[in-house]
Amino acid sequence: MANPFFPGKPVPPEHFVGRTSEINFALDLIYVRSHCAIWGGPGMGKTSFLRKLASEQALREHGIDPSEVVIVLLSCENIIPFTPAGFWREVLTMLCDQLDSEPQLQAEIKPLLEQTVTNDSLRQALGRLGNKGKFLLLLVDDLDAALVSNDQYTEAEMGTFLAQCRNLAVHAEEGRYLSMIVASLQPLSQPDCGPKPNPNASPWYNHYLFQSLKLFTTSELVELLTIIRPPTLRGEIINITGGHPTLVQTAGFLLWGQIQPGNTPNIKTFARGFERDTQQIFQTIWDRCSEIDQALLMLIALLDMEGHIEEIKFNLSGIGRILTQHRRWLSTLEDRGVITSSSTDTGTFYSFTSSLMKKWVTEEILKTSNTLIKDREKEFLNLISHGQVGKVKEVVTWLGNHPENVKSVLDWIAKVVPVFPK
């Protein structure tokens, strides 16, 4: 049996697990030719999700006849540099390519590529599809690339392009033959997402219904990792990945190789490979964070350290309580799957989704322990008081001088050793 995990690339539709309600929600919208905006943090499986929607099996199971659907799946990141003209031409070119089995319809649409391609070109193509009893399922990945200006794409052109997408979907008669599903890293309604809003017009994203992709649920994780034995090992993998799809796929792939007949399981080999292969996703998550987000993550990591190291206990007293006053920023991090929260009688507590993410952030702190507070003083003062910033500096200095204590707290491997196959 081949390895059933797919790290570093989209999961094939036939191996897709979970997201049942999210898939059904999107397919309901496709069924009625409506539109959906999928969003989720880095590595949440957005591309895999779009590919699942494009599968004949998923469409057929939802009562949609695949012969009536022309599917175009493209990534805005592959249009370099992104321009509206490049986008419309790519969509129309891919649409024509999908019609090789319909030469007559293809011949009707292909001439549109011989002139300047615009949103109106696609409108005409939609009309021709509709005349043949078909519709276009347009799956747009990495929409974020279309929400940032470049040397050949001004903010004004961005506003026009997004308005054209909305007009095509909502106001054009031919919009009846279009269902558009887009995927992005954050909700399209975020203030820093796309062009400045026009107070005299409906928001450019108003025709989309939103659907987030978050961490896998426990039942999804059990289904995905059911092949990993014993169950106690599966439980530890769930703990160290926190249900983050990319981490789960990576851990599952490496473990599968370890437990195959004829192989001698080696915890050190697994741990080394897992840390190596997850560095990129942690770097991406970190780079996507604002400076305030990064400061919050550092404070959460330091509070966790304080709870485990006797010498610095109570040094950060009160900071945890103050953190909860910044719920908007914390909620954003939680929505992206970076942290989780739990409520008790004494308040709300925040922790990292994955123990490896905690380790990564702590190592970031130690890399710059000598200049951390000076370099980030403005961000810390936006979150905590001047006196508390001083306490944070003391804790960071202590941690920098006692790397062995830090290493022992961050040792996630020790929890896996007792359940790892011998």
N, C-alpha and C positions, 0 to 999 in steps of 0.2 A: 504493500500500500504506500502511495506517495505521501509525502509530508503534507498534512491538511492545513497548514498555516502559511500565510503569505505576507511576510514582513517587507516593508519598503515598497509595496506596490498594491494596486487595488485588488480586492478580493473578487474572484470570478463569481458571477451571479449564482452558479450552481453550488458554491460553497458559502454563500452569504448566510449569516446566522443573526437572528434577532431583528430589532427595529420594526417589529410587526405592525404596531399601531402607526408608526411614522410612514411606513411604506403604504399602508392602506389609505392613510390620509392623502398622500400625494397621488395615488392611483384614483381615488375618488375625484380629485380635481381634474386629472387627465381625462377621466371618463366624460366629464361635462365640459371639456375644453376650457378649463380655467387655469390659473397660474399660481405658482408656489415659489417661495424663497426659502431655501434650506440654509441654515447657518450653523457653524460649530467651530471650535478652536482647532489649531493645527493637529493633524493626525486623528481626527474624530470619524473619519471614514466617509467624507462627503462624496468623493469620486466613486467609491464602491457603491454608495447609495444610488447615485445617478445611473451607474451601469446596471444595477438591479432593476431600476425602473425601465430600462431599455430592453430588458430580456423578454423574449416572447412568452416564456412561461408565466412571468409575473403579470403581463398584460392579459394573457388568456385567462388566468385564474381570476382576474377581476372583471371578466366579461367584455374585454376589449379585443376586437378582432385584429391580430397583428397585420393582416393584409390591408387594413384600412389606415395603418399608421406608417408615416415616413419619419424615421428617427434620425435626428442630427445631434450628435454629442460632441461638443468642442470646448476647449479651454481658452479663456481669454489670454492666459499667459503665453500661449503659442502664437499669438498675433503680436509680432515684435517690429516696431513699437506698436502699442495698441492705438488704433484709429477706427472711427466708425466705418470708413470706407473698407478697411481691411476686414472688419467684422462682417459686414453685409456680404462682401464677396466670398468670404470663407463659408458662411452659412449657405449661400446659394450654390457654391461649388460642391459642398458636401451633400446638399439636397439632390443635385443632379447625379452625383455618384451613386446615391442610394436607389436611383431609378433605372439601373441597368436592366432589370427584369421587366421594365415598362417602357420600351423604346419609343412608343408613340407619345406618351406623356413627357418623357425625357426630351424628345425633340421639340415639344412645345415650350419647354422651360429654358432649354440651353441657350437660345438666342439672347436671353436677358443678360448672359455673361459677356456678350460681345460688345456691350456698351458700359457706360459708367454705372456701377452697381450701387444702389441706394436702398433705403427702407422701402421705397415704392416698388423697387424690383422684386423684393420679397413679397410685398402685398400682391403683386400680379401673379407670382408663383403660387401663393396660397389660393388664389381664385381658381387657378387651373387644377390644383389638387382637389379643391372642393367640388369642381365639376365632375371629377372622377370618383367621388365618394370617399376621398381620403382627407387626412389632416396631418399637419406637421407637429411632431413632438420635439420641441427644441430644448435640449438639455445643455445649459451653459454653466460650465465649471469655472472656478476662480474668477468670479465676477469682480473681485477686488481690483484686478488689473485695469478694469474699465472705470474705476472710481478714483483713479489717481491721474492727474494731468502729466503730460510729458512734452518734449520739445515740439512734437507734431500734433499735440492734442491739448487744447486749452480748456480751462474750466467752463467757458461759455459753450464750447463744442461738446463738452461732456453733458451739460444741461440739455442741449439740443438732442443729443443721441439718446439719452434716457427718456426724454419726452417722446421721441419717435417710437421707442420700444413700447411705451405706454399707449400711444395713439394706435399703433398697429394691433395691440392686444385688445384694446377696449373700444375704440371709436371706429376703426375701419370695418366695413361690412365683411371683409375677408378674414377678420379676426376670429370668426366662427370656426375657422379651420386651423387654429393655432392653440397649442397648449405649451406654455413656456415655464420651465422649472430652472431656477438659477441657484447657484451655491456660492456662499461667501464665508469669510472668517468671522463676521459679526453681523448683527441685525442691520438691515438696510436703513432702519429708522434711526440709527445712532447719529448724534449731531456731527461727528467727524467723518461720516460715511457719505461720499459723493459731494455734489455741488451744494452751494448755499441754497436754502429753500426759497422758493418764490412765494411771497405771501398772497399773491393774486392767482395762484394756480394750485390744483391738487398736488400733493406730494408725488414725485415721480414713481414711488414704490407702492402707491395706494392700491394697485390692482392685484398685488401679491398677497396671498395668505402665508403667514410665517410658520415655519416648523424648525425647531432646534434639534440638533443631534448632540446628545450629552454622553456621559459615561455609561457603559453597559450596566444594566441591572444585574442583581445577583442571579436571577433565573437565566438571563442571557449568557452570563459567564459560565454557569454550570453546563449549559447546553454546548457552548463553544469549546469548553475545556474537558468535556466528558471523557475524552480519549486519554487524558492525563491521569495516571494512577500512581499511588493511591489517592483517595479523596483528600487526605490531610495535605499532600503535596499540592493538589489543586487549590486547596484553601489558602496556602501560603502564597501561591502565584497570584491569586485574587488580591491578597493583601498588598503585595509589593507592587502590583501594577495599578491598583486602585480602580480597575475597570476601564482604564484608558485603552481604546482600541489598538493603537499602534504598539503600546507596551505589551498588551495581551498577545498580539500576533507575533511579536518578537520573542517573548518568553516561550510561547507555545512551540514556535519553530525550533528554537534551540533545545528545548526539553525533549521534543519528539526525537531528535537525533540522539540524545543521550540514552533514551530508554529502549532503543531498538535492540532486538535480539543480536547477540554477538558483540555489542558495544559494552564497554565498562563505564558506567556513569561516573562523572568527575565533577563535583560541585565547583571546584576552582575554575575549570574550563567553562562551565556554564556561566558562572558569575562574571568572569573576564569578558566573555562574549556578549553577555547582556549589557554590561556597562558600556562596552565599546559601541555596540550597535544602537544604543539609545541616546548617545551623546547629541546626535544631530537634532532629534525631536526636542530635547530639552533646550538646546541652543535656540531653536526656532521659537519655542514658547517664550523664552526669556527675551529674545529680540523683539517679539510682538508686544511685549509689555511696555507701557509708558514708564517714565522714571518714578512716578508715584506708585504704580503697580509694583515695580521692582523693590522700592523701599518697603512697601507693605509685606511683600514676600520675605524680605530679609528680617523684618520684625517678627513675623510668624515663626521663622526658623530659629531666631534667637530665643523667643519665648519657649519653644520646644526644648532647646538646649538647657535653658534655665531649669526646666522641670526634671532634667536628668542628671545634672551636675551639682552636687552639694555645695561646692565652693562659690557658685554664683547664684544660688537660690535666693529669691526675694529681691535681687538687685533690680529687676525690671518690674517691680510691684506697681500695679495700676495701669501699666501700658496695655495689657490685654483688654481691660475695660474700656479704655479710650479708643482702641482699635474698632470696637463695635459701633462707634459713632460714624465710622466711614463706610457705612453699609453699601452705598452705591458702588464704590470701587471694589469692595469685597465681593459683592454680588456678581459683578462683571467677571472677576477671576473665577468665581464658583461656576458661572455659566460656561466658561471656557474649559472647565474640567481640571483646573490647576489646583484648586483647594476645595475642601468640603467643610461644612459647618455642622455642629451638633448643639442642641439646646439642652440646658440643665436648669435646675432651680436657681443656680447662681449666675446664669447668663449664657451667652452664645460663645462657643469656642471654635476657632478655625484651625485646620491642620491641612497638611499637604495630601493630595490625592494619592500620590505615590511616595514611598520612602526614598526612592531614588531621586525624585525631584527635590525632596528636602535635602538630601545629600548634595545635590548639584548646587542649590542655592547657598548652602552653608559653605561649600568650597569657593563659591564666588565671593562670599564675605571674607574668607581667609586670604584669598588672593590679593585683596587690596586692604587688608586690615589696618595698615599704617595710615592710609589716606581716606578710608571709607567715609568717615563722618565729615571730613572737610569737603570732599568731593560731592557729597549728597546732603549737605546740611540743609539746604533749602527744602528739599523734599521731606526730610525727617521733621523739620519744623512745621510743615503743613499738616503733619499727622500727630505729633506729640509735643509736649512742652520743652522749653529750653533745658530745664533740670533733667528731664527724662532723656534728652539727647546725650547729656553728659553721662548718665548711667549706661546708656547703650554703648558709648565709647569705651567705658571701663570694661564692660563685658566682652566687647570685640577684642580689646587689647589682651584680656586674660585668655580668651580662646586662642588667639594668635600665639601666645606663649606656652600653651599646653596642647599641642596638636594630638598627643596620644589620647588625652581625655575625649577630644572631639571624635577621633577615629573610632573609639570604642562605642560611642553613642550612635554613630552613623553605620555601624556594622550590621547591615540587613542580612548578610549571608548567614550569620549565626542562627537566625530564626528558621532558615530553610534546611540547614544541615540535618536536624533530627528526622526530617520527613523525606530527605532526598534518597532515591534508590541507591542501594549499596552494590 
